[in-house]
Amino acid sequence: MYDASAMEHNEGVDLSQQLSQVCLESPLHHNNSEEDLESQDKFDIRISDDGVNLADQENPSDYICSQDFFCTPDFITPVDQQFSIDLDNKENSNSLRSPSALTPLRLKRPRPDNIHSHSTWLDDSPRDLGQEIIPLSESTIVEETSITSIDKKTQLAEQLAQLSAIPPSSRERLPNMRRRVPSPVCLQNPFLEEDVSLQQKLIAQARMPAPLSGQTSISRYRDDFHEIQEIGHGYFSRVFKVLKRIDGCLYAVKRSQHPLLATSARKQALTEVQALAAVGAHENVVRYYTAWFESDYCYIQTELCDGTVTQLRNSDPSVSLEHSLLEIMRQMASALSVMHAKGLVHLDLKPDNIYVLNGVYKLGDFGRATRADRSMDIEEGDSRYMPLEILNDDYSQLPKVDMFALGATIYELARGSSLPTSGSQFQLLRQGKLTLLPGYSTPFQNILKALMNPTASARPSAAELLKHPIFHRDVPSLPSPTVPDKTTSH
Ligand SMILES: Nc1ncnc2c1ncn2[C@@H]1O[C@H](COP(=O)(O)OP(=O)(O)OP(=O)(O)O)[C@@H](O)[C@H]1O
């Protein structure tokens, strides 16, 4: 039989030990009960007679809803959970942190560390409690204060489970909020000597307002980044050049064009994030930093590139020279070989999705990435770069689809005009009939023919392509290609 009174006694002992541990970890938290009271006042959590947290009612816009709506973890979530409540597990009964063991005063005050261990989206981040408050919803507070029995505990657990299941858009309306204070703006990163003047110029251009002390907002994007300008957009996203306030470095942040309300749309956005994370750091892949959801928009922070190969070609005709194209081909083959070795395929390789940073080419836009083993949905990329088998719904050799796209990309850059989307030219290219490219060597043109072979199995893999002798011969070194900086030119 379950002895509730004995358990409560043990819990009381354990709880005080646990609280003292918490005190050690929080500079604002002390063992002394009077100081406890004082510090709790600082938290501005006042409970009215009917159990409502008055602080919640004052100015809801001062708080930020939990942004980590589903599988994106909070960026400040600690690795270690300080508390965990497993009501069903008797083995844990000695260390059970029962709300019934709390003093009435504590009961009236939401204890985020206890409650949030139930929920993935209400995290238990280490908090400077003077700045971050996570008041619970009214209903949760009332229930928590009245818990006296195991039944009540079970009820609480059920309520919390239901709360976790609330869809993101509804959660925003709940008063489960967390106050965040923006990072101070880093006007100068002392480790970035080259970029300091540029950053300062950009900041001045944008007339960035000084952040007010204690200023709060409801946007992680606005809190953490200063937006400098929009640098591009596609069908799905808008991309901004931003300065990260805390480190003073420039990044690109890609934001979905529209709120992602449908599950399928959120899943699609997550595909890009998860593929980028799975590929990991590689010199020829646009570097991924983090991603999050905010007001139903997906945000992805990546390294900021100078531009795309398409933009580069428009400003620097030397990109179309054979040795430059070989360099693009080699670097993209390097990115693809890593992806393919990890069982991923890109499926949207094209000049628009090859970025340039300091003369290095980087594969980006992983919005159509999928698994080579066809265990995930497949969404074909731009038809101009897709081989015949994809148009015939044959997905048996997806890595070779990327190889065709690589050949088509380089072929387009060499001939200097966009590939057709339909018509006889479109058909001829899919039969492997390429028009001669005057000024380009036969080995180079043979590689393109091999990559665009209508038979997928006859195309070289990325790893095989990298072994081609053409990439190992000595060529005269030329200055790195650069894309004009649109920001500084006006
Ligand atoms: N990391 C970056 N650095 C610099 N510019 C970028 C970066 N990411 C994107 N851009 C710019 O933003 C544009 C749109 O980005 P992207 O192609 O990723 O958006 P998208 O909506 O997924 O596009 P699409 O409709 O082609 O799928 C790019 O063409 C490029 O000009």
The ligand as an SDF file (V2000), in Angstrom:
LIG
                    3D

 31 33  0  0  0  0  0  0  0  0999 V2000
   23.4220   32.6680  -45.8570 N   0  0  0  0  0  0  0  0  0  0  0  0
   23.1360   33.5910  -46.7810 C   0  0  0  0  0  0  0  0  0  0  0  0
   24.0180   34.5640  -47.0370 N   0  0  0  0  0  0  0  0  0  0  0  0
   23.7490   35.5010  -47.9810 C   0  0  0  0  0  0  0  0  0  0  0  0
   22.6160   35.5320  -48.7050 N   0  0  0  0  0  0  0  0  0  0  0  0
   21.6900   34.5870  -48.4900 C   0  0  0  0  0  0  0  0  0  0  0  0
   21.9000   33.5680  -47.5190 C   0  0  0  0  0  0  0  0  0  0  0  0
   20.8280   32.7670  -47.5320 N   0  0  0  0  0  0  0  0  0  0  0  0
   19.9880   33.2460  -48.4620 C   0  0  0  0  0  0  0  0  0  0  0  0
   20.4910   34.3520  -49.0450 N   0  0  0  0  0  0  0  0  0  0  0  0
   19.8520   35.1570  -50.0940 C   0  0  0  0  0  0  0  0  0  0  0  0
   18.4400   35.0120  -49.9810 O   0  0  0  0  0  0  0  0  0  0  0  0
   17.8990   34.4440  -51.1760 C   0  0  0  0  0  0  0  0  0  0  0  0
   16.7680   33.5030  -50.8320 C   0  0  0  0  0  0  0  0  0  0  0  0
   17.2590   32.4500  -50.0070 O   0  0  0  0  0  0  0  0  0  0  0  0
   16.7570   30.9710  -50.2090 P   0  0  0  0  0  0  0  0  0  0  0  0
   17.0020   30.5580  -51.6260 O   0  0  0  0  0  0  0  0  0  0  0  0
   17.3860   30.1350  -49.1680 O   0  0  0  0  0  0  0  0  0  0  0  0
   15.2030   31.1520  -49.9440 O   0  0  0  0  0  0  0  0  0  0  0  0
   14.0330   30.1730  -50.3500 P   0  0  0  0  0  0  0  0  0  0  0  0
   12.7430   30.8540  -50.0410 O   0  0  0  0  0  0  0  0  0  0  0  0
   14.2660   28.8730  -49.7070 O   0  0  0  0  0  0  0  0  0  0  0  0
   14.2480   30.0420  -51.8990 O   0  0  0  0  0  0  0  0  0  0  0  0
   13.5250   29.0680  -52.9130 P   0  0  0  0  0  0  0  0  0  0  0  0
   12.2050   29.6930  -53.2380 O   0  0  0  0  0  0  0  0  0  0  0  0
   14.4790   29.0770  -54.0770 O   0  0  0  0  0  0  0  0  0  0  0  0
   13.4380   27.7360  -52.2500 O   0  0  0  0  0  0  0  0  0  0  0  0
   19.0730   33.7630  -51.8570 C   0  0  0  0  0  0  0  0  0  0  0  0
   18.9060   33.6740  -53.2490 O   0  0  0  0  0  0  0  0  0  0  0  0
   20.2240   34.6720  -51.4750 C   0  0  0  0  0  0  0  0  0  0  0  0
   20.2810   35.7770  -52.3610 O   0  0  0  0  0  0  0  0  0  0  0  0
  1  2  1  0
  2  3  1  0
  2  7  2  0
  3  4  2  0
  4  5  1  0
  5  6  2  0
  6  7  1  0
  6 10  1  0
  7  8  1  0
  8  9  2  0
  9 10  1  0
 10 11  1  0
 11 12  1  0
 11 30  1  0
 12 13  1  0
 13 14  1  0
 13 28  1  0
 14 15  1  0
 15 16  1  0
 16 17  2  0
 16 18  1  0
 16 19  1  0
 19 20  1  0
 20 21  2  0
 20 22  1  0
 20 23  1  0
 23 24  1  0
 24 25  2  0
 24 26  1  0
 24 27  1  0
 28 29  1  0
 28 30  1  0
 30 31  1  0
M  END
$$$$
